[in-house]
Amino acid sequence: MARYTGPVCRLCRRENLKLFLKGDRCFTEKCGVERRAYAPGQHGQGRVKVSDYGVQLREKQKVRRVYGVLEQQFRGYYAKAARMKGVTGENLLSLLERRLDNIVYRLGLAGSRKEARVMVAHGHFLVNGRTVNVSSYVAKVGDVVELKENRRALPRFQELAAAMDRKTMTPWLEMEKQNMRGKIVSMPAREDISLPVNENLIVELYSK
C-alpha cells in the first residue's frame, strides 16, 4: 500500500478528531474539522452503526495517521511492543513517540510531523553528533537530537525558534533553545502522551 498523498484534512474528518497533520493551520478557522465536522464522502453526514471491530479499527487508524506510518510498519511496532516487558499498548505508544520525526516535532523544530519527516530526510539533524536521515529511528534515553549548526540560519528554522516560547515542552524531553538541541531524559509515560486514543482497543484488534 502506497503512502496517502491526498488532502490530510479528510483524515481528521474521518476520525472526527484533530490529528494536527497540517501544523499551525489546525489552530485556525481554516481547519477542516472546524469547517465541516462530519466524515468526508456523500454518506458522511448519515448515521452509521459502528461494530466493535469498527471501533477498534478507528482507534488503530487514528494512531497510524497521527504518526504517519503504514500498516506494515505499524504491525512491526506492535510486534516489538508485544515482546517488551510491561503493557503492550503503552509500549506501542512509547515506541512511536520516540521516532526521530516525532521528537523533532515535539521539540518544536518542525511545524508538523510530516514537515519533520522531510527535514530529517534532508539530513538537517544530528543524533549524538552523527547525521541521521531515517525518520523511523527510535531514540533511547540519553540521546541528544540537534539541528546542524550550518542550518540554524535558514529562515524556516529562525521562524520555528521564534515560536518556541509558545510551545509546551513534553516532560520526557529537555530543550536547549539557544543551541537548538534536545535530549531524551526519560521514557515517555502514558500520561505524557497527549493522544486521545484507547490503545487497549488496538491490542484487542491485533490479538484476534
N, CA and C atoms as a LAMMPS dump frame, in Angstrom:
ITEM: TIMESTEP
0
ITEM: NUMBER OF ATOMS
624
ITEM: BOX BOUNDS ff ff ff
-5.0000000000000000e+02 5.0000000000000000e+02
-5.0000000000000000e+02 5.0000000000000000e+02
-5.0000000000000000e+02 5.0000000000000000e+02
ITEM: ATOMS id mol type element x y z
1 1 1 N 0.848 -1.194 0
2 1 2 C 0 0 0
3 1 3 C 0.88 1.239 0
4 2 1 N 0.618 2.197 -0.918
5 2 2 C 1.418 3.406 -1.008
6 2 3 C 1.011 4.401 0.085
7 3 1 N 1.895 5.333 0.358
8 3 2 C 1.6 6.37 1.345
9 3 3 C 0.487 7.278 0.845
10 4 1 N -0.401 7.695 1.734
11 4 2 C -1.52 8.556 1.365
12 4 3 C -1.001 9.93 0.96
13 5 1 N -1.43 10.432 -0.195
14 5 2 C -0.974 11.726 -0.689
15 5 3 C -2.132 12.69 -0.936
16 6 1 N -3.33 12.326 -0.494
17 6 2 C -4.494 13.178 -0.693
18 6 3 C -4.598 14.256 0.372
19 7 1 N -5.729 14.976 0.412
20 7 2 C -5.932 16.039 1.396
21 7 3 C -5.958 15.479 2.826
22 8 1 N -5.058 15.925 3.672
23 8 2 C -4.959 15.333 5.015
24 8 3 C -6.103 15.758 5.918
25 9 1 N -6.777 16.865 5.585
26 9 2 C -7.924 17.272 6.398
27 9 3 C -9.039 16.225 6.34
28 10 1 N -9.102 15.473 5.252
29 10 2 C -10.088 14.391 5.15
30 10 3 C -9.826 13.314 6.197
31 11 1 N -8.555 13.095 6.52
32 11 2 C -8.216 12.086 7.53
33 11 3 C -8.718 12.511 8.902
34 12 1 N -8.543 13.782 9.224
35 12 2 C -9.036 14.294 10.514
36 12 3 C -10.555 14.198 10.579
37 13 1 N -11.205 14.551 9.489
38 13 2 C -12.662 14.496 9.462
39 13 3 C -13.154 13.059 9.564
40 14 1 N -12.428 12.127 8.936
41 14 2 C -12.825 10.72 9.007
42 14 3 C -12.763 10.201 10.433
43 15 1 N -11.778 10.662 11.19
44 15 2 C -11.644 10.216 12.578
45 15 3 C -12.418 11.105 13.549
46 16 1 N -13.03 12.185 13.031
47 16 2 C -13.77 13.132 13.867
48 16 3 C -12.898 13.66 15.009
49 17 1 N -11.652 13.974 14.656
50 17 2 C -10.68 14.385 15.662
51 17 3 C -9.561 15.172 14.992
52 18 1 N -9.131 16.238 15.633
53 18 2 C -7.983 16.982 15.109
54 18 3 C -6.717 16.157 15.325
55 19 1 N -6.074 15.776 14.233
56 19 2 C -4.841 14.996 14.303
57 19 3 C -3.613 15.881 14.142
58 20 1 N -3.841 17.172 13.908
59 20 2 C -2.77 18.174 13.775
60 20 3 C -1.754 17.755 12.705
61 21 1 N -2.29 17.419 11.539
62 21 2 C -1.452 16.976 10.426
63 21 3 C -0.943 18.141 9.579
64 22 1 N -1.5 19.354 9.779
65 22 2 C -1.091 20.497 8.97
66 22 3 C -0.493 21.622 9.812
67 23 1 N 0 21.285 10.989
68 23 2 C 0.701 22.275 11.805
69 23 3 C -0.188 23.412 12.259
70 24 1 N 0.265 24.656 12.05
71 24 2 C -0.424 25.841 12.549
72 24 3 C -1.824 26.004 11.971
73 25 1 N -2.062 25.503 10.768
74 25 2 C -3.383 25.633 10.148
75 25 3 C -4.465 24.981 11.003
76 26 1 N -4.09 23.942 11.742
77 26 2 C -5.061 23.218 12.562
78 26 3 C -5.592 24.066 13.72
79 27 1 N -4.89 25.164 14.038
80 27 2 C -5.31 26.034 15.136
81 27 3 C -6.119 27.228 14.643
82 28 1 N -6.408 27.285 13.343
83 28 2 C -7.15 28.403 12.781
84 28 3 C -8.548 27.975 12.359
85 29 1 N -9.336 28.961 11.911
86 29 2 C -10.698 28.667 11.461
87 29 3 C -10.707 27.929 10.127
88 30 1 N -9.54 27.792 9.474
89 30 2 C -9.451 27.06 8.215
90 30 3 C -9.387 25.547 8.42
91 31 1 N -9.266 25.107 9.657
92 31 2 C -9.182 23.68 9.964
93 31 3 C -10.409 22.948 9.406
94 32 1 N -10.162 21.832 8.722
95 32 2 C -11.248 21.077 8.102
96 32 3 C -12.281 20.573 9.101
97 33 1 N -11.837 20.178 10.296
98 33 2 C -12.76 19.675 11.32
99 33 3 C -13.66 20.792 11.82
100 34 1 N -13.112 22.015 11.902
101 34 2 C -13.906 23.155 12.353
102 34 3 C -14.946 23.545 11.297
103 35 1 N -14.554 23.48 10.028
104 35 2 C -15.44 23.92 8.953
105 35 3 C -16.515 22.894 8.626
106 36 1 N -16.126 21.605 8.644
107 36 2 C -17.077 20.54 8.31
108 36 3 C -16.87 19.387 9.278
109 37 1 N -17.582 19.442 10.379
110 37 2 C -17.399 18.459 11.452
111 37 3 C -18.19 17.183 11.196
112 38 1 N -17.931 16.571 10.065
113 38 2 C -18.55 15.29 9.735
114 38 3 C -17.611 14.551 8.789
115 39 1 N -17.82 13.249 8.649
116 39 2 C -16.931 12.429 7.824
117 39 3 C -17.031 12.831 6.364
118 40 1 N -15.943 12.673 5.592
119 40 2 C -15.976 13.022 4.169
120 40 3 C -16.793 12.018 3.366
121 41 1 N -17.139 12.388 2.155
122 41 2 C -17.898 11.487 1.292
123 41 3 C -19.389 11.784 1.313
124 42 1 N -20.116 11.212 0.354
125 42 2 C -21.537 11.515 0.218
126 42 3 C -22.373 10.988 1.382
127 43 1 N -21.854 10 2.117
128 43 2 C -22.595 9.456 3.254
129 43 3 C -22.035 9.949 4.591
130 44 1 N -21.181 10.958 4.522
131 44 2 C -20.501 11.425 5.721
132 44 3 C -21.415 11.956 6.809
133 45 1 N -22.585 12.51 6.41
134 45 2 C -23.491 13.091 7.397
135 45 3 C -24.585 12.113 7.816
136 46 1 N -24.511 10.884 7.327
137 46 2 C -25.507 9.896 7.701
138 46 3 C -25.205 9.262 9.051
139 47 1 N -26.161 8.592 9.599
140 47 2 C -25.995 7.901 10.878
141 47 3 C -25.542 6.468 10.592
142 48 1 N -24.419 6.114 11.144
143 48 2 C -23.846 4.79 10.881
144 48 3 C -23.664 4.045 12.2
145 49 1 N -24.15 2.812 12.236
146 49 2 C -23.949 1.973 13.411
147 49 3 C -22.578 1.317 13.304
148 50 1 N -21.746 1.51 14.32
149 50 2 C -20.368 1.017 14.279
150 50 3 C -20.254 -0.237 15.134
151 51 1 N -19.672 -1.285 14.57
152 51 2 C -19.474 -2.536 15.3
153 51 3 C -18.28 -2.414 16.243
154 52 1 N -18.082 -3.426 17.082
155 52 2 C -16.925 -3.443 17.98
156 52 3 C -15.627 -3.428 17.173
157 53 1 N -15.626 -4.195 16.094
158 53 2 C -14.445 -4.2 15.222
159 53 3 C -14.194 -2.813 14.633
160 54 1 N -15.269 -2.137 14.246
161 54 2 C -15.137 -0.798 13.682
162 54 3 C -14.542 0.187 14.667
163 55 1 N -14.954 0.089 15.926
164 55 2 C -14.406 0.973 16.972
165 55 3 C -12.916 0.717 17.148
166 56 1 N -12.535 -0.558 17.192
167 56 2 C -11.12 -0.913 17.338
168 56 3 C -10.307 -0.432 16.137
169 57 1 N -10.865 -0.6 14.948
170 57 2 C -10.182 -0.178 13.73
171 57 3 C -9.944 1.332 13.721
172 58 1 N -10.943 2.092 14.138
173 58 2 C -10.812 3.543 14.139
174 58 3 C -9.707 3.986 15.094
175 59 1 N -9.583 3.334 16.253
176 59 2 C -8.51 3.694 17.191
177 59 3 C -7.14 3.427 16.573
178 60 1 N -7.036 2.293 15.889
179 60 2 C -5.76 1.966 15.24
180 60 3 C -5.434 2.966 14.145
181 61 1 N -6.442 3.316 13.346
182 61 2 C -6.223 4.251 12.252
183 61 3 C -5.836 5.639 12.756
184 62 1 N -6.414 6.058 13.878
185 62 2 C -6.04 7.344 14.465
186 62 3 C -4.549 7.389 14.754
187 63 1 N -4.06 6.367 15.439
188 63 2 C -2.65 6.338 15.821
189 63 3 C -1.761 6.277 14.588
190 64 1 N -2.118 5.438 13.631
191 64 2 C -1.345 5.334 12.39
192 64 3 C -1.237 6.67 11.692
193 65 1 N -2.333 7.375 11.613
194 65 2 C -2.363 8.635 10.883
195 65 3 C -1.659 9.754 11.629
196 66 1 N -1.754 9.753 12.935
197 66 2 C -1.043 10.767 13.724
198 66 3 C 0.458 10.664 13.486
199 67 1 N 0.995 9.45 13.549
200 67 2 C 2.441 9.269 13.429
201 67 3 C 2.903 9.047 11.986
202 68 1 N 1.968 8.923 11.061
203 68 2 C 2.317 8.818 9.652
204 68 3 C 3.03 7.54 9.272
205 69 1 N 2.591 6.411 9.812
206 69 2 C 3.226 5.133 9.477
207 69 3 C 2.253 4.266 8.687
208 70 1 N 2.801 3.402 7.84
209 70 2 C 1.998 2.484 7.049
210 70 3 C 1.597 1.267 7.87
211 71 1 N 0.653 0.501 7.35
212 71 2 C 0.123 -0.645 8.091
213 71 3 C 1.207 -1.665 8.425
214 72 1 N 2.063 -1.97 7.471
215 72 2 C 3.117 -2.958 7.732
216 72 3 C 4.096 -2.468 8.803
217 73 1 N 4.436 -1.176 8.745
218 73 2 C 5.295 -0.597 9.776
219 73 3 C 4.619 -0.676 11.14
220 74 1 N 3.332 -0.351 11.162
221 74 2 C 2.596 -0.333 12.42
222 74 3 C 2.548 -1.726 13.044
223 75 1 N 2.342 -2.732 12.207
224 75 2 C 2.336 -4.112 12.712
225 75 3 C 3.703 -4.483 13.289
226 76 1 N 4.753 -3.977 12.671
227 76 2 C 6.097 -4.221 13.192
228 76 3 C 6.289 -3.599 14.561
229 77 1 N 5.799 -2.365 14.73
230 77 2 C 5.888 -1.714 16.04
231 77 3 C 5.078 -2.493 17.084
232 78 1 N 3.894 -2.971 16.666
233 78 2 C 3.067 -3.724 17.609
234 78 3 C 3.769 -5.017 18.025
235 79 1 N 4.355 -5.721 17.074
236 79 2 C 5.05 -6.972 17.392
237 79 3 C 6.203 -6.721 18.358
238 80 1 N 6.919 -5.631 18.141
239 80 2 C 8.029 -5.291 19.033
240 80 3 C 7.513 -4.925 20.422
241 81 1 N 6.413 -4.167 20.469
242 81 2 C 5.828 -3.758 21.761
243 81 3 C 5.341 -4.969 22.54
244 82 1 N 4.8 -5.973 21.827
245 82 2 C 4.287 -7.185 22.485
246 82 3 C 5.417 -7.997 23.115
247 83 1 N 6.623 -7.905 22.553
248 83 2 C 7.762 -8.644 23.096
249 83 3 C 8.42 -7.934 24.271
250 84 1 N 8.124 -6.659 24.455
251 84 2 C 8.739 -5.877 25.535
252 84 3 C 8.022 -6.14 26.859
253 85 1 N 8.708 -5.897 27.943
254 85 2 C 8.098 -6.002 29.271
255 85 3 C 7.131 -4.837 29.468
256 86 1 N 6.086 -5.075 30.229
257 86 2 C 5.132 -4.019 30.507
258 86 3 C 3.845 -4.169 29.725
259 87 1 N 3.069 -3.088 29.663
260 87 2 C 1.765 -3.081 28.999
261 87 3 C 1.974 -2.848 27.508
262 88 1 N 1.458 -3.741 26.693
263 88 2 C 1.706 -3.696 25.25
264 88 3 C 1.258 -2.377 24.623
265 89 1 N 0.064 -1.921 24.969
266 89 2 C -0.451 -0.682 24.382
267 89 3 C 0.425 0.518 24.702
268 90 1 N 0.879 0.602 25.945
269 90 2 C 1.744 1.713 26.343
270 90 3 C 3.114 1.591 25.701
271 91 1 N 3.603 0.377 25.561
272 91 2 C 4.879 0.157 24.87
273 91 3 C 4.795 0.622 23.416
274 92 1 N 3.653 0.339 22.791
275 92 2 C 3.445 0.729 21.397
276 92 3 C 3.52 2.247 21.242
277 93 1 N 2.814 2.972 22.095
278 93 2 C 2.83 4.432 22.014
279 93 3 C 4.213 4.991 22.327
280 94 1 N 4.916 4.353 23.258
281 94 2 C 6.27 4.795 23.602
282 94 3 C 7.214 4.663 22.413
283 95 1 N 7.122 3.547 21.69
284 95 2 C 7.965 3.353 20.508
285 95 3 C 7.686 4.414 19.446
286 96 1 N 6.409 4.691 19.225
287 96 2 C 6.039 5.676 18.216
288 96 3 C 6.456 7.084 18.627
289 97 1 N 6.332 7.392 19.91
290 97 2 C 6.742 8.707 20.397
291 97 3 C 8.234 8.932 20.233
292 98 1 N 9.019 7.864 20.334
293 98 2 C 10.472 8.002 20.265
294 98 3 C 11.025 7.929 18.846
295 99 1 N 10.137 7.914 17.849
296 99 2 C 10.596 8.058 16.464
297 99 3 C 11.256 9.422 16.296
298 100 1 N 12.28 9.485 15.486
299 100 2 C 13.029 10.731 15.338
300 100 3 C 12.167 11.863 14.8
301 101 1 N 11.293 11.564 13.821
302 101 2 C 10.467 12.643 13.282
303 101 3 C 9.528 13.208 14.35
304 102 1 N 9.009 12.345 15.229
305 102 2 C 8.128 12.819 16.289
306 102 3 C 8.894 13.653 17.312
307 103 1 N 10.123 13.247 17.623
308 103 2 C 10.944 14.004 18.574
309 103 3 C 11.244 15.394 18.034
310 104 1 N 11.595 15.476 16.74
311 104 2 C 11.849 16.775 16.117
312 104 3 C 10.608 17.659 16.215
313 105 1 N 9.439 17.071 15.999
314 105 2 C 8.188 17.82 16.11
315 105 3 C 7.925 18.241 17.55
316 106 1 N 8.113 17.325 18.491
317 106 2 C 7.873 17.635 19.9
318 106 3 C 8.81 18.723 20.422
319 107 1 N 10.013 18.772 19.878
320 107 2 C 10.985 19.793 20.302
321 107 3 C 10.665 21.168 19.721
322 108 1 N 9.745 21.232 18.775
323 108 2 C 9.395 22.5 18.157
324 108 3 C 10.276 22.858 16.985
325 109 1 N 11.024 21.877 16.459
326 109 2 C 11.914 22.115 15.329
327 109 3 C 11.237 21.839 13.996
328 110 1 N 9.936 21.58 14.039
329 110 2 C 9.117 21.403 12.833
330 110 3 C 7.678 21.74 13.193
331 111 1 N 6.927 22.201 12.208
332 111 2 C 5.546 22.593 12.468
333 111 3 C 4.58 21.437 12.525
334 112 1 N 4.959 20.304 11.942
335 112 2 C 4.125 19.108 11.95
336 112 3 C 5.031 17.893 11.812
337 113 1 N 4.486 16.718 12.053
338 113 2 C 5.3 15.507 11.897
339 113 3 C 5.67 15.282 10.437
340 114 1 N 4.789 15.65 9.534
341 114 2 C 5.086 15.499 8.11
342 114 3 C 6.274 16.377 7.726
343 115 1 N 6.267 17.616 8.193
344 115 2 C 7.396 18.51 7.923
345 115 3 C 8.665 17.965 8.562
346 116 1 N 8.532 17.403 9.764
347 116 2 C 9.693 16.837 10.46
348 116 3 C 10.304 15.694 9.657
349 117 1 N 9.461 14.85 9.046
350 117 2 C 9.971 13.737 8.235
351 117 3 C 10.796 14.246 7.057
352 118 1 N 10.316 15.317 6.424
353 118 2 C 11.042 15.895 5.297
354 118 3 C 12.387 16.454 5.765
355 119 1 N 12.38 17.159 6.887
356 119 2 C 13.613 17.747 7.409
357 119 3 C 14.636 16.679 7.778
358 120 1 N 14.156 15.606 8.411
359 120 2 C 15.062 14.513 8.785
360 120 3 C 15.642 13.869 7.527
361 121 1 N 14.792 13.633 6.532
362 121 2 C 15.244 13.004 5.287
363 121 3 C 16.287 13.857 4.567
364 122 1 N 16.224 15.173 4.754
365 122 2 C 17.175 16.08 4.123
366 122 3 C 18.464 16.239 4.936
367 123 1 N 18.565 15.489 6.028
368 123 2 C 19.804 15.476 6.792
369 123 3 C 20.076 16.716 7.614
370 124 1 N 19.02 17.364 8.119
371 124 2 C 19.207 18.585 8.903
372 124 3 C 19.638 18.316 10.347
373 125 1 N 19.474 17.065 10.82
374 125 2 C 19.64 16.807 12.252
375 125 3 C 20.754 15.809 12.562
376 126 1 N 21.313 15.993 13.753
377 126 2 C 22.319 15.087 14.292
378 126 3 C 21.731 14.352 15.486
379 127 1 N 22.083 13.089 15.638
380 127 2 C 21.743 12.325 16.834
381 127 3 C 23.059 11.858 17.442
382 128 1 N 23.341 12.349 18.63
383 128 2 C 24.614 12.052 19.304
384 128 3 C 25.808 12.408 18.416
385 129 1 N 25.682 13.551 17.709
386 129 2 C 26.79 14.055 16.905
387 129 3 C 26.902 13.472 15.511
388 130 1 N 26.023 12.555 15.133
389 130 2 C 26.09 11.929 13.813
390 130 3 C 24.804 12.201 13.035
391 131 1 N 24.94 12.421 11.733
392 131 2 C 23.774 12.664 10.895
393 131 3 C 22.9 11.416 10.814
394 132 1 N 21.608 11.602 11.073
395 132 2 C 20.628 10.517 10.927
396 132 3 C 19.511 11.041 10.038
397 133 1 N 19.296 10.38 8.912
398 133 2 C 18.255 10.834 7.981
399 133 3 C 17.132 9.814 7.83
400 134 1 N 16.962 8.981 8.856
401 134 2 C 15.902 7.966 8.859
402 134 3 C 14.858 8.361 9.902
403 135 1 N 13.672 8.708 9.443
404 135 2 C 12.62 9.2 10.344
405 135 3 C 12.201 8.174 11.379
406 136 1 N 12.298 6.886 11.027
407 136 2 C 11.831 5.832 11.925
408 136 3 C 12.864 5.454 12.991
409 137 1 N 13.995 6.129 13.019
410 137 2 C 14.992 5.86 14.061
411 137 3 C 14.346 6.051 15.43
412 138 1 N 14.441 5.038 16.287
413 138 2 C 13.841 5.11 17.628
414 138 3 C 14.916 5.493 18.631
415 139 1 N 14.757 6.666 19.214
416 139 2 C 15.752 7.203 20.143
417 139 3 C 15.68 6.498 21.496
418 140 1 N 16.781 6.567 22.228
419 140 2 C 16.882 5.971 23.567
420 140 3 C 17.106 7.084 24.584
421 141 1 N 16.91 6.746 25.841
422 141 2 C 17.168 7.719 26.91
423 141 3 C 18.639 8.118 26.866
424 142 1 N 18.884 9.413 26.906
425 142 2 C 20.247 9.923 26.845
426 142 3 C 20.655 10.42 25.475
427 143 1 N 19.897 10.054 24.424
428 143 2 C 20.215 10.525 23.077
429 143 3 C 20.014 12.038 22.978
430 144 1 N 20.888 12.678 22.226
431 144 2 C 20.806 14.121 22.005
432 144 3 C 20.493 14.369 20.536
433 145 1 N 19.405 15.085 20.285
434 145 2 C 18.981 15.423 18.922
435 145 3 C 19.184 16.922 18.737
436 146 1 N 19.92 17.321 17.694
437 146 2 C 20.17 18.745 17.489
438 146 3 C 20.169 19.107 16.012
439 147 1 N 19.819 20.35 15.764
440 147 2 C 19.865 20.885 14.414
441 147 3 C 21.31 21.221 14.064
442 148 1 N 21.712 20.87 12.868
443 148 2 C 23.081 21.172 12.456
444 148 3 C 23.338 22.674 12.516
445 149 1 N 24.539 23.043 12.947
446 149 2 C 24.859 24.452 13.156
447 149 3 C 24.724 25.264 11.879
448 150 1 N 25.098 24.676 10.739
449 150 2 C 25.043 25.439 9.486
450 150 3 C 23.633 25.544 8.904
451 151 1 N 22.643 24.955 9.594
452 151 2 C 21.25 25.057 9.136
453 151 3 C 20.436 26.032 10.002
454 152 1 N 21.019 26.489 11.106
455 152 2 C 20.247 27.295 12.058
456 152 3 C 19.852 28.665 11.519
457 153 1 N 20.581 29.155 10.524
458 153 2 C 20.272 30.476 9.974
459 153 3 C 19.203 30.424 8.891
460 154 1 N 18.77 29.226 8.505
461 154 2 C 17.724 29.114 7.487
462 154 3 C 16.434 29.765 7.98
463 155 1 N 15.735 30.496 7.111
464 155 2 C 14.532 31.24 7.526
465 155 3 C 13.499 30.387 8.265
466 156 1 N 13.258 29.157 7.812
467 156 2 C 12.242 28.318 8.444
468 156 3 C 12.617 27.998 9.88
469 157 1 N 13.885 27.704 10.134
470 157 2 C 14.307 27.376 11.491
471 157 3 C 14.342 28.614 12.383
472 158 1 N 14.624 29.777 11.805
473 158 2 C 14.545 31.015 12.565
474 158 3 C 13.103 31.291 12.993
475 159 1 N 12.175 31 12.091
476 159 2 C 10.755 31.178 12.393
477 159 3 C 10.304 30.226 13.491
478 160 1 N 10.76 28.979 13.426
479 160 2 C 10.406 27.991 14.449
480 160 3 C 11.026 28.347 15.792
481 161 1 N 12.26 28.863 15.778
482 161 2 C 12.928 29.25 17.022
483 161 3 C 12.171 30.377 17.715
484 162 1 N 11.634 31.315 16.932
485 162 2 C 10.884 32.433 17.497
486 162 3 C 9.58 31.976 18.142
487 163 1 N 9.052 30.847 17.671
488 163 2 C 7.772 30.342 18.189
489 163 3 C 7.948 29.366 19.35
490 164 1 N 9.187 29.023 19.711
491 164 2 C 9.416 28.004 20.734
492 164 3 C 8.902 28.403 22.112
493 165 1 N 8.91 29.69 22.409
494 165 2 C 8.451 30.136 23.729
495 165 3 C 6.978 29.833 23.952
496 166 1 N 6.235 29.685 22.87
497 166 2 C 4.794 29.411 22.974
498 166 3 C 4.506 27.917 23.012
499 167 1 N 5.536 27.104 22.846
500 167 2 C 5.337 25.648 22.781
501 167 3 C 5.563 25.028 24.158
502 168 1 N 4.64 24.182 24.567
503 168 2 C 4.778 23.469 25.841
504 168 3 C 5.625 22.219 25.628
505 169 1 N 6.724 22.13 26.385
506 169 2 C 7.629 21.004 26.197
507 169 3 C 7.111 19.772 26.921
508 170 1 N 7.207 18.646 26.257
509 170 2 C 6.77 17.393 26.864
510 170 3 C 7.752 16.984 27.955
511 171 1 N 7.28 16.381 29.062
512 171 2 C 8.133 16.129 30.234
513 171 3 C 9.335 15.226 29.987
514 172 1 N 9.277 14.339 28.992
515 172 2 C 10.382 13.404 28.806
516 172 3 C 11.48 13.951 27.886
517 173 1 N 11.308 15.206 27.457
518 173 2 C 12.313 15.863 26.631
519 173 3 C 12.834 17.12 27.317
520 174 1 N 14.099 17.4 27.085
521 174 2 C 14.732 18.601 27.628
522 174 3 C 15.288 19.401 26.455
523 175 1 N 14.971 20.699 26.398
524 175 2 C 15.33 21.502 25.23
525 175 3 C 16.284 22.624 25.586
526 176 1 N 17.328 22.792 24.776
527 176 2 C 18.221 23.951 24.85
528 176 3 C 17.912 24.816 23.64
529 177 1 N 17.072 25.807 23.847
530 177 2 C 16.6 26.618 22.73
531 177 3 C 17.746 27.317 22.008
532 178 1 N 18.697 27.852 22.764
533 178 2 C 19.788 28.616 22.164
534 178 3 C 20.616 27.77 21.202
535 179 1 N 20.798 26.503 21.555
536 179 2 C 21.599 25.604 20.718
537 179 3 C 20.759 24.733 19.789
538 180 1 N 19.427 24.922 19.834
539 180 2 C 18.503 24.112 19.022
540 180 3 C 18.79 22.631 19.23
541 181 1 N 18.859 22.254 20.496
542 181 2 C 19.249 20.889 20.848
543 181 3 C 18.291 20.343 21.902
544 182 1 N 17.939 19.07 21.768
545 182 2 C 17.066 18.425 22.736
546 182 3 C 17.643 17.114 23.203
547 183 1 N 17.257 16.704 24.399
548 183 2 C 17.758 15.457 24.97
549 183 3 C 16.599 14.631 25.5
550 184 1 N 16.659 13.323 25.277
551 184 2 C 15.644 12.417 25.813
552 184 3 C 16.062 12.08 27.247
553 185 1 N 15.333 12.599 28.224
554 185 2 C 15.73 12.445 29.622
555 185 3 C 15.045 11.265 30.306
556 186 1 N 13.973 10.754 29.708
557 186 2 C 13.28 9.6 30.295
558 186 3 C 12.41 8.955 29.231
559 187 1 N 11.927 7.767 29.536
560 187 2 C 10.988 7.104 28.629
561 187 3 C 9.631 7.801 28.739
562 188 1 N 8.95 8.023 27.623
563 188 2 C 7.635 8.676 27.7
564 188 3 C 6.606 7.795 28.399
565 189 1 N 6.011 8.314 29.473
566 189 2 C 4.946 7.6 30.177
567 189 3 C 3.615 7.883 29.476
568 190 1 N 2.623 7.056 29.727
569 190 2 C 1.335 7.225 29.047
570 190 3 C 0.735 8.59 29.33
571 191 1 N 0.862 9.077 30.564
572 191 2 C 0.286 10.379 30.891
573 191 3 C 1.011 11.532 30.213
574 192 1 N 2.204 11.268 29.686
575 192 2 C 2.963 12.306 28.989
576 192 3 C 2.599 12.391 27.508
577 193 1 N 1.827 11.422 27.017
578 193 2 C 1.495 11.36 25.589
579 193 3 C 0.081 11.902 25.396
580 194 1 N 0.001 13.096 24.864
581 194 2 C -1.297 13.769 24.711
582 194 3 C -1.997 13.29 23.45
583 195 1 N -2.443 12.052 23.493
584 195 2 C -3.097 11.446 22.343
585 195 3 C -4.417 10.837 22.812
586 196 1 N -5.557 11.387 22.364
587 196 2 C -6.863 10.905 22.834
588 196 3 C -7.287 9.608 22.171
589 197 1 N -6.583 8.524 22.473
590 197 2 C -6.927 7.215 21.927
591 197 3 C -6.921 6.191 23.053
592 198 1 N -7.625 5.1 22.821
593 198 2 C -7.624 3.98 23.761
594 198 3 C -6.759 2.881 23.159
595 199 1 N -5.509 2.836 23.584
596 199 2 C -4.57 1.875 23
597 199 3 C -4.943 0.427 23.294
598 200 1 N -5.751 0.2 24.322
599 200 2 C -6.175 -1.166 24.643
600 200 3 C -7.042 -1.763 23.53
601 201 1 N -7.783 -0.897 22.832
602 201 2 C -8.61 -1.38 21.721
603 201 3 C -7.735 -1.849 20.56
604 202 1 N -6.573 -1.232 20.4
605 202 2 C -5.645 -1.643 19.34
606 202 3 C -5.081 -3.03 19.667
607 203 1 N -4.767 -3.241 20.94
608 203 2 C -4.264 -4.543 21.381
609 203 3 C -5.314 -5.611 21.152
610 204 1 N -6.578 -5.287 21.466
611 204 2 C -7.669 -6.233 21.233
612 204 3 C -7.799 -6.564 19.746
613 205 1 N -7.65 -5.545 18.893
614 205 2 C -7.782 -5.748 17.45
615 205 3 C -6.72 -6.726 16.929
616 206 1 N -5.481 -6.542 17.351
617 206 2 C -4.393 -7.379 16.841
618 206 3 C -4.298 -8.718 17.572
619 207 1 N -5.026 -8.865 18.666
620 207 2 C -4.976 -10.113 19.426
621 207 3 C -5.96 -11.149 18.908
622 208 1 N -6.777 -10.777 17.948
623 208 2 C -7.804 -11.707 17.452
624 208 3 C -7.184 -12.827 16.634
